[in-house]
Amino acid sequence: MAIFSVLGVALIALLRSSTAFLSKGQSGSEIQDQLENAERLLQDDLLNVYIQPATKEGMPDVRFLCDRVPFDLNGDNIPDVQAARLCFVRSVKGESSDPVLRSSGTKAGATGVIDGEEDAREAEDGDLRAPGGKQEVCWLFVPAPKDGDPGVGTLYRGVRMPVGGGPASFLPAEPPADRRTADSRLGVTSRAEAEAKLRPVVTAVLHVSFRFFSRHVTEAAGRLVEGDRLVEDIPPVKGGGGLSPTWDSTRGLLPAGQGPDQFFLAKGPASLMDPVDDVFPRRVRVILVLDRVGNDAATADLARDVGPQDKSIPVDGTRFAPGGDPVTAFVKIDEEWIQWSARDARTFTVEKRGARGTRAASHSAGSAVRAGATLVRDFEIPSFREDWNE
């Protein structure tokens, strides 16, 4: 079952003429700078995705995984939300010009890894392992804790090299059901681990999602907007479906299926150790929504209690929400996203409750209603692997 590797020209596909869907007058603001910084980091990481297995036999440490990490927000030990996690291996250039990378691997028996923690000191002591030209990358959205601002979180990013390293690795090697021992290799799966091992890229984040193009995505399903409406999501299926909300290059970590915790090209646990049938996406659609705070602050208050079935959202004013593009026709209350189809001065008419992978819920009068500033980008992955021979 040979899989073809396709190399293409690196580029960013612009979905609109502006860098982000921002309301008039926000260009050059702090929120614009944060969105552009996140975009630059994502672009650089995804343009350098590495797909070749580290060894011909044994555990293949090169993988590309997007799944969801559960978070308990109220302290009852029951997950309340699922947050996006993306981790993969990328190539690193310029080792000879970087003083830390240049000094790595110069001492026999070195044990240190390049992970942003005292790297300069470890390099000076000669206690860094050789990087090998590759590094692990982890992006993780961490919701605010129970004493934080509901519905708002932080997007973290971390890098680690060399690739691999047992339980300390950012790259999971066990399926989610195997989260049970201290020796399990699960990657970063908690707020404490994110704060210790990763670095915040942007704060005041309302939403992060990754969706993946493969050869099975139809042209119509790959569009973002058709006319004046968002293209309706359809499940990812072989031979002609929609974008996949998950990706598992090993095809052995996530179970087979179309759900938010499954992968439509999965083959089963035996595939985890077989790098020959690995698959990598050709394109990634990233949606990032930041809360508008400080001088850019723009929210409303819920005018009365609403239940999960209510089809109108009464507020003290709707002008805070950007309009004119269906991509931005969303508001968030607590942890729930609501897509709206129309509005007047004080009411949003609901298109969909529990949008963007959230759950419809009850909300109390006075709750903050947010819209945020939205960035949508399609990033090409120059090297990808498909399943043409299956």
C-alpha positions, 0 to 999 in steps of 0.5 A: 500500500504505497502512499505518494508524497506530494511536494508543492509550493508553499503558500497561504490561501487567502479567503478574504482580502483582509488579514482578519474579519475585523470591524472597521477601525481595528486595523493596527490595533493590539488585537490585530497584532495578536492575530497576525502573530499567531498567523505567522507562527502557524504558517511557519510551523505548517509550511515545515511539517516533516513526514518521514519516519524517524526509523524503518523499524521500531516506534515511528516518532514522526506523526501528525495528530489533531484531537480534543483534550477534555477540561473540567472547569468547575472542579467536579472531575467531570469534563465540561468542554473539549479543547483543540490540540494539534501536535506534529513534527516539523523540520528546523533550518539554520542549526549552524547559525543558532548558538544553542542548536550549534552547541547541542550534541557536542558532549557525550551522554548529554541528557537535556532537550531544547524546550524553552527551559534554561536552554542557554544554560544547558547549551553553555554546559554542553548538556543538550542532546543533538536536535537532529533537524526536527522538533515537536510542536504542540498547539493547545487551547486551554479554557479559563479555570472556574474562577476565570472569565467563562468562555475565554481561554489561552492558546499555547504553543511549545516546541521540543527537540530532539523528537521523541523521549517517552512520556515527556514527548509532545507526541501521543503514542497511546490512544485516548482510552489508555490514559491510565498510567504514569508511563503513558505517552499522552502529550500535554493534556492539562492546564498545569502541563500547558503552563509548565511546558508550553508558552502562551501565544494569545490570551483572551481566546474565544475559539480555536478550531482546525479542520483538514482537507484530504483528497476526499473533500469535494470542491463544494464542501471545501468552500467556506461561504456560498452566496451569503451563507456559510457552507453547511458542514458534511461528514468526512467520508472516503470518496467525497465528503467534508473537512475532517475535524480531526487528524491522526497520521498513524491511523491507529490512535483515534478510533474509526468514524466521523465523530469529533473524537474519531478519524475517518481514515483510521485503521485500528491500533495495529496501524500505530506502529506501521509508518508505511500507511501514514497519511498527512493532510494537504491543507489546514483551515484554522479559525481563531476568534479573540475576545475584544478587550481593553480599547477594543472591548465590545460585548453586550449583556443578556437581557433575560434568562434563556434556555437551550431551546430558545430561538432568540437571544435578547441583549441590551444592544446588538451593535457590538457584533460585526456584521456583513459576513456570515463567518462572523455571525456568531456570539458566545455566552459562557461556553456556548457558541450561537450562530445567528441569521438576523438581528434588530437593535436588541435581539439576535435570531438564532440560526443554530444553538450549540455551534462550533462544537459546543452544547446548547445550555441555559444562560442567566440574565446579565451574562456577557454576550461576546462576538470577538474578532475572527481570523480564518486561514487555509494553510497549505502543507507542502509535503503531504501523504495520501491514501491513493492505493487503498 
